Amino acid sequence: MQKILRTIGSFAAVALFVFILAGCHGGPNEDQLKMLEETKSAALSAESSQSDCQSEKANLESQVAKAKQKVADLKQEKADVSKRLSAM
C-alpha cells in the first residue's frame, strides 16, 4: 500500500513540476504566432476546398443519376420499337 502511495506521490510531484515549468513560460514568441496564423489560414483554405469538392461531388452525382435515367429510358424505347417492328 505504501508503494502505491509513494508512486502516486512521486507522479504527482513530477506532474506539479511539469505544470510549474509550463506555467512559467513567457508566452508565444513571434515565430510561434506566425506559425499559428499560417496554420489557421491553411485550415480555413482546406475547409473551403472541402466544401467546393463536396458541392462538385453532389453535382456530378446528379449528372450520373440523370444519365442513368436517360439510359433506362432509351433502353425502354428500344424495347418498344423492337416490339412494334416484330409485330409488323
C-alpha positions as CSV (number, residue, x, y, z in Angstrom):
1,M,0.0,0.0,0.0
2,Q,2.8,2.3,0.8
3,K,4.5,1.6,-2.5
4,I,1.3,2.7,-4.3
5,L,1.1,5.9,-2.2
6,R,4.7,6.6,-2.8
7,T,4.3,6.0,-6.6
8,I,1.3,8.3,-6.7
9,G,3.1,10.9,-4.7
10,S,6.1,10.8,-7.0
11,F,3.9,11.0,-10.0
12,A,2.0,14.0,-8.5
13,A,5.3,15.7,-7.7
14,V,6.6,15.3,-11.3
15,A,3.3,16.4,-12.7
16,L,3.3,19.5,-10.5
17,F,6.9,20.3,-11.5
18,V,6.0,20.0,-15.2
19,F,3.0,22.2,-14.8
20,I,5.0,24.8,-13.0
21,L,7.6,24.8,-15.7
22,A,5.0,25.1,-18.4
23,G,3.2,27.9,-16.5
24,C,6.4,29.9,-16.2
25,H,6.9,30.2,-19.9
26,G,6.7,33.8,-21.1
27,G,4.1,33.1,-23.8
28,P,4.3,32.5,-27.5
29,N,7.1,34.3,-29.5
30,E,6.7,35.9,-32.9
31,D,7.6,32.8,-34.8
32,Q,5.1,30.7,-33.0
33,L,2.4,33.3,-33.6
34,K,3.3,33.5,-37.3
35,M,3.1,29.7,-37.5
36,L,-0.3,29.7,-35.7
37,E,-1.7,32.2,-38.2
38,E,-0.3,30.2,-41.1
39,T,-1.9,27.0,-39.7
40,K,-5.2,28.8,-39.2
41,S,-5.1,30.1,-42.8
42,A,-4.3,26.6,-44.1
43,A,-7.1,25.1,-42.1
44,L,-9.6,27.7,-43.5
45,S,-8.4,27.1,-47.0
46,A,-8.7,23.3,-46.6
47,E,-12.3,23.7,-45.3
48,S,-13.2,25.9,-48.2
49,S,-11.7,23.4,-50.6
50,Q,-13.5,20.6,-49.0
51,S,-16.8,22.5,-49.3
52,D,-16.1,23.1,-53.0
53,C,-15.3,19.4,-53.6
54,Q,-18.5,18.3,-51.8
55,S,-20.6,20.6,-54.0
56,E,-18.9,19.4,-57.1
57,K,-19.4,15.8,-56.0
58,A,-23.1,16.4,-55.5
59,N,-23.3,18.0,-58.9
60,L,-21.5,15.1,-60.6
61,E,-23.7,12.5,-58.7
62,S,-26.8,14.4,-60.0
63,Q,-25.4,14.2,-63.6
64,V,-24.7,10.5,-63.2
65,A,-28.3,9.9,-62.0
66,K,-29.7,11.8,-64.9
67,A,-27.5,9.9,-67.4
68,K,-28.6,6.6,-65.8
69,Q,-32.2,7.6,-66.1
70,K,-31.7,8.6,-69.8
71,V,-30.1,5.2,-70.5
72,A,-33.0,3.4,-68.9
73,D,-35.5,5.5,-70.9
74,L,-33.6,4.8,-74.1
75,K,-33.5,1.0,-73.4
76,Q,-37.2,1.1,-72.8
77,E,-37.8,3.0,-76.1
78,K,-35.6,0.5,-77.9
79,A,-37.6,-2.4,-76.5
80,D,-40.8,-0.7,-77.5
81,V,-39.5,-0.1,-81.1
82,S,-38.3,-3.7,-81.3
83,K,-41.7,-4.9,-80.2
84,R,-43.5,-2.8,-82.8
85,L,-41.2,-4.0,-85.5
86,S,-41.6,-7.6,-84.7
87,A,-45.4,-7.1,-84.7
88,M,-45.3,-5.9,-88.4
